[in-house]
Amino acid sequence: MKVTVLLRNDHEAQKALFDKFRKVSGSRNQNGKRELLDEIRRELLVHSQMEQEIFYPALAATSSARATELVEIAEQEHHAIEKLLQEISSNTSDKILETKMNQLIDAVLQHIDKEEEEIFDEARKNLPEFRLEELGLEMEDRRKILVTIAA
């Protein structure tokens, strides 16, 4: 599976988790909310680590200055998202949790849009088809390891 398809599938799974969180958010089910939050956190961290270890370095290694610039911006976005995840994990107040989660969801959705519109396009322009496939396979293998570690 091409890396762009794998990442797009991840993005769809993340959006589904966000929708689920928003539905649970209005209820009083705090345990369900915390469990969902843990699942969102795990999913985002695994996704982020795979991108930073495999996809971004491959794209930045191309001769495209635009690709390098996009990767730098994406990595900054990842750091901001990881910081929000830490803030959410260390917070117990429901009101602050809701605010931080909304910030996180907005940040991730903006990152997804930019990645799918600009970074994927740059990857398709600068990486041959076989390399996109190889990166997808590498990321699938890495996901198995990271999910096992995160469990």
VODREN-253991 format. One line per 4 residues: for each residue x, y, z of N, C-alpha, C, O. Coordinates in steps of 0.02 Angstrom, whole numbers, plus 50000, padded with zeros to 5 digits. Layout:
REM VODREN-253991
X:Y:Z:X:Y:Z:X:Y:Z:X:Y:Z; ...
END
This chain:
REM VODREN-253991
50042:49941:50000:50000:50000:50000:50045:50062:50000:50093:50066:50038; 50029:50109:49958:50067:50171:49955:50063:50208:50021:50013:50205:50056; 50117:50242:50037:50121:50279:50100:50065:50331:50104:50037:50342:50158; 50048:50362:50049:49996:50413:50050:49927:50382:50066:49886:50413:50100
49915:50322:50041:49852:50288:50055:49850:50267:50128:49799:50276:50162; 49905:50240:50153:49909:50219:50223:49896:50278:50269:49858:50273:50317; 49928:50334:50255:49920:50393:50298:49849:50422:50293:49821:50444:50342; 49821:50421:50233:49752:50445:50225:49704:50401:50266:49657:50427:50297
49715:50335:50265:49674:50290:50306:49681:50307:50380:49632:50307:50417; 49742:50320:50402:49754:50341:50471:49715:50405:50487:49683:50410:50539; 49717:50452:50441:49683:50516:50451:49608:50504:50459:49576:50536:50502; 49580:50460:50419:49508:50445:50424:49492:50414:50492:49441:50430:50523
49536:50370:50516:49526:50338:50581:49530:50391:50637:49491:50389:50685; 49576:50439:50630:49582:50492:50679:49519:50536:50680:49494:50554:50733; 49494:50552:50622:49433:50593:50618:49374:50556:50650:49333:50587:50684; 49370:50491:50640:49316:50451:50670:49322:50452:50746:49271:50457:50781
49383:50447:50772:49393:50451:50845:49372:50519:50872:49343:50524:50926; 49388:50572:50835:49368:50639:50856:49292:50646:50859:49265:50675:50905; 49259:50619:50808:49185:50621:50806:49157:50583:50866:49109:50606:50898; 49186:50526:50881:49165:50486:50938:49174:50526:51003:49131:50526:51047
49232:50559:51008:49246:50599:51069:49195:50655:51076:49171:50667:51131; 49179:50688:51022:49131:50743:51025:49062:50718:51047:49026:50754:51082; 49044:50657:51027:48979:50629:51047:48980:50611:51121:48931:50624:51156; 49034:50583:51145:49041:50563:51216:49050:50625:51259:49031:50626:51317
49077:50677:51229:49094:50738:51265:49035:50769:51302:49042:50795:51357; 48977:50767:51272:48918:50797:51303:48890:50756:51360:48852:50781:51401; 48908:50692:51362:48881:50648:51414:48921:50653:51479:48973:50686:51482; 48896:50621:51529:48929:50620:51595:48976:50561:51603:49005:50551:51656
48984:50521:51551:49024:50461:51554:49099:50477:51552:49131:50476:51499; 49127:50493:51610:49197:50514:51615:49245:50457:51600:49297:50468:51569; 49227:50395:51621:49271:50338:51606:49276:50326:51531:49331:50315:51505; 49220:50329:51497:49219:50320:51425:49259:50374:51390:49294:50361:51341
49254:50435:51416:49290:50491:51387:49366:50481:51395:49404:50493:51348; 49387:50461:51455:49458:50450:51468:49486:50393:51426:49542:50397:51400; 49447:50339:51419:49470:50283:51378:49478:50305:51305:49527:50287:51272; 49431:50343:51281:49434:50368:51213:49493:50416:51204:49526:50416:51153
49504:50456:51255:49561:50502:51254:49627:50463:51249:49672:50483:51213; 49632:50409:51286:49692:50366:51284:49701:50336:51214:49757:50333:51189; 49645:50315:51184:49648:50287:51117:49670:50339:51066:49711:50325:51022; 49643:50400:51071:49662:50455:51027:49736:50470:51035:49773:50478:50986
49758:50474:51097:49828:50489:51112:49874:50436:51081:49923:50453:51047; 49858:50372:51092:49899:50318:51064:49902:50322:50988:49955:50317:50958; 49844:50331:50957:49839:50334:50884:49881:50391:50856:49919:50383:50808; 49874:50450:50886:49911:50508:50862:49986:50500:50871:50025:50518:50827
50007:50472:50928:50079:50464:50941:50110:50412:50895:50166:50422:50870; 50076:50357:50883:50101:50306:50837:50106:50335:50766:50157:50328:50733; 50054:50369:50745:50053:50400:50678:50110:50451:50671:50146:50451:50622; 50117:50492:50721:50168:50544:50720:50238:50514:50717:50280:50536:50678
50250:50463:50758:50316:50432:50759:50332:50400:50692:50389:50405:50668; 50284:50366:50661:50295:50335:50596:50313:50387:50543:50359:50378:50504; 50276:50442:50543:50290:50495:50495:50360:50524:50505:50398:50533:50458; 50377:50537:50568:50441:50570:50583:50501:50523:50573:50556:50546:50557
50490:50459:50580:50545:50411:50571:50554:50390:50498:50610:50377:50476; 50499:50386:50461:50502:50355:50394:50484:50403:50338:50524:50414:50292; 50423:50430:50340:50398:50470:50284:50434:50537:50276:50458:50553:50221; 50437:50575:50329:50468:50642:50323:50541:50639:50303:50562:50678:50260
50582:50595:50333:50652:50593:50311:50660:50574:50236:50703:50601:50201; 50617:50528:50213:50620:50508:50142:50602:50567:50097:50634:50577:50045; 50553:50605:50117:50532:50662:50077:50584:50718:50080:50599:50750:50029; 50610:50731:50139:50660:50784:50147:50725:50767:50110:50764:50812:50093
50738:50703:50098:50799:50682:50064:50796:50692:49989:50846:50683:49954; 50738:50711:49963:50733:50725:49891:50766:50792:49876:50785:50828:49922; 50772:50807:49813:50805:50869:49793:50759:50930:49797:50779:50986:49781; 50697:50920:49818:50647:50973:49820:50655:51017:49882:50649:50994:49939
50667:51081:49871:50671:51129:49926:50602:51137:49958:50596:51146:50018; 50550:51134:49917:50482:51140:49942:50465:51082:49989:50434:51092:50041; 50488:51022:49971:50476:50964:50014:50509:50973:50082:50479:50959:50134; 50570:50997:50081:50607:51009:50144:50570:51060:50187:50564:51050:50248
50547:51113:50156:50509:51165:50192:50445:51137:50222:50429:51150:50280; 50408:51098:50182:50345:51068:50206:50357:51020:50264:50318:51018:50312; 50411:50981:50260:50428:50934:50314:50445:50972:50378:50423:50952:50432; 50482:51026:50373:50499:51066:50432:50436:51093:50466:50429:51091:50527
50390:51119:50426:50327:51145:50453:50287:51088:50485:50260:51096:50540; 50283:51031:50451:50245:50974:50477:50274:50950:50544:50237:50933:50590; 50340:50950:50549:50371:50928:50612:50356:50977:50669:50347:50957:50726; 50353:51041:50653:50335:51091:50703:50262:51079:50726:50247:51085:50786
50219:51063:50679:50149:51049:50696:50144:50987:50740:50105:50985:50788; 50185:50937:50724:50185:50876:50765:50206:50892:50837:50176:50867:50885; 50256:50934:50845:50279:50952:50913:50224:50990:50951:50214:50978:51010; 50188:51034:50917:50134:51071:50949:50078:51023:50969:50049:51031:51023
50063:50975:50927:50011:50925:50942:50032:50882:51002:49992:50868:51046; 50095:50861:51002:50120:50820:51058:50118:50860:51124:50104:50831:51176; 50133:50924:51120:50130:50967:51180:50057:50970:51206:50046:50964:51266; 50010:50978:51161:49939:50979:51181:49919:50912:51212:49882:50910:51261
49943:50857:51184:49928:50791:51212:49954:50785:51283:49921:50756:51326; 50014:50811:51296:50042:50810:51364:49999:50852:51411:49985:50831:51467; 49978:50910:51388:49936:50954:51429:49870:50920:51446:49845:50925:51502; 49842:50885:51397:49778:50851:51407:49787:50793:51457:49746:50783:51501
49841:50755:51449:49854:50698:51492:49864:50718:51565:49845:50681:51610; 49893:50776:51576:49908:50797:51644:49852:50838:51676:49860:50863:51731; 49796:50846:51640:49742:50888:51666:49683:50847:51689:49664:50798:51657; 49654:50868:51745:49595:50832:51771:49531:50872:51767:49477:50845:51774
49536:50936:51755:49476:50979:51751:49439:50966:51685:49468:50970:51631; 49374:50951:51691:49334:50937:51631:49331:50996:51583:49334:50988:51523; 49324:51056:51611:49318:51115:51569:49382:51127:51529:49380:51141:51469; 49440:51122:51564:49504:51132:51529:49516:51076:51479:49542:51087:51425
49496:51015:51499:49504:50958:51454:49466:50969:51389:49493:50958:51335; 49404:50992:51394:49364:51005:51334:49397:51058:51290:49401:51051:51229; 49421:51111:51321:49453:51166:51284:49516:51140:51248:49526:51153:51189; 49557:51104:51285:49620:51077:51257:49605:51026:51202:49639:51024:51151
49554:50985:51212:49536:50936:51161:49512:50970:51097:49529:50948:51042; 49474:51023:51105:49452:51060:51045:49512:51090:51009:49514:51090:50947; 49560:51116:51046:49621:51143:51016:49659:51087:50980:49683:51097:50924; 49664:51029:51012:49699:50972:50982:49665:50950:50918:49698:50941:50866
49599:50942:50921:49562:50920:50861:49572:50970:50804:49585:50950:50747; 49566:51034:50818:49577:51085:50766:49647:51081:50737:49656:51085:50676; 49697:51074:50780:49767:51071:50758:49779:51010:50714:49812:51014:50663; 49752:50953:50735:49761:50891:50696:49725:50896:50629:49753:50877:50577
49665:50922:50629:49627:50928:50566:49662:50976:50517:49664:50962:50457; 49689:51030:50542:49727:51076:50499:49789:51041:50472:49806:51049:50413; 49823:51003:50514:49883:50966:50492:49865:50915:50438:49899:50909:50388; 49810:50880:50449:49787:50830:50400:49774:50863:50333:49796:50838:50281
49738:50919:50333:49722:50954:50271:49786:50974:50234:49793:50962:50174; 49833:51003:50270:49895:51025:50239:49935:50966:50213:49963:50968:50158; 49936:50912:50252:49973:50853:50231:49943:50823:50168:49979:50807:50120; 49878:50814:50168:49846:50782:50110:49848:50826:50048:49853:50800:49992
49843:50891:50057:49843:50936:49999:49913:50952:49973:49925:50951:49913; 49960:50965:50018:50026:50989:49996:50081:50936:50001:50118:50926:49954; 50086:50903:50058:50141:50857:50069:50133:50795:50025:50182:50772:49994; 50073:50767:50021:50062:50709:49978:50076:50726:49905:50106:50686:49869
50056:50785:49884:50068:50807:49816:50144:50811:49803:50168:50789:49751; 50179:50838:49850:50252:50844:49844:50285:50775:49843:50333:50764:49807; 50259:50730:49883:50286:50661:49884:50275:50627:49817:50320:50594:49791; 50215:50635:49788:50201:50604:49723:50244:50634:49668:50262:50600:49620
50261:50698:49674:50304:50731:49623:50377:50709:49629:50412:50704:49578; 50400:50696:49690:50472:50686:49701:50494:50615:49718:50554:50601:49719; 50447:50572:49732:50464:50502:49747:50432:50456:49695:50373:50463:49680; 50471:50410:49668:50442:50363:49619:50390:50318:49651:50389:50308:49712
50346:50291:49609:50291:50248:49633:50317:50192:49678:50289:50179:49732; 50371:50158:49657:50396:50102:49696:50419:50125:49765:50412:50088:49814; 50445:50186:49770:50468:50211:49835:50408:50227:49881:50411:50215:49941; 50354:50253:49851:50293:50265:49890:50266:50199:49919:50242:50196:49976
50271:50146:49879:50249:50079:49901:50295:50054:49957:50271:50029:50008; 50361:50061:49947:50410:50038:49998:50398:50074:50064:50398:50043:50117; 50388:50139:50061:50376:50178:50122:50313:50155:50157:50310:50152:50219; 50262:50139:50119:50200:50113:50148:50211:50048:50184:50185:50037:50239
50251:50003:50154:50266:49939:50186:50308:49949:50249:50296:49917:50301; 50357:49994:50245:50399:50009:50304:50355:50035:50361:50365:50016:50419; 50308:50078:50344:50265:50108:50396:50217:50056:50425:50203:50058:50485; 50193:50010:50384:50149:49957:50410:50187:49914:50460:50161:49898:50514
50250:49896:50443:50291:49856:50489:50305:49894:50553:50302:49867:50608; 50322:49959:50546:50337:49999:50605:50276:50008:50650:50282:50009:50711; 50217:50015:50619:50155:50022:50658:50145:49961:50703:50128:49968:50762; 50156:49901:50676:50147:49840:50716:50190:49842:50778:50168:49824:50833
50252:49864:50771:50298:49868:50828:50274:49922:50877:50271:49909:50937; 50258:49981:50851:50238:50036:50895:50173:50022:50932:50167:50040:50991; 50126:49990:50899:50062:49974:50932:50074:49923:50987:50043:49928:51041; 50119:49875:50976:50135:49826:51027:50167:49860:51087:50150:49844:51144
50212:49906:51074:50246:49942:51129:50197:49986:51167:50200:49990:51228; 50151:50018:51131:50104:50065:51162:50049:50031:51201:50016:50062:51243; 50038:49967:51188:49982:49931:51221:49992:49922:51295:49950:49893:51329
END
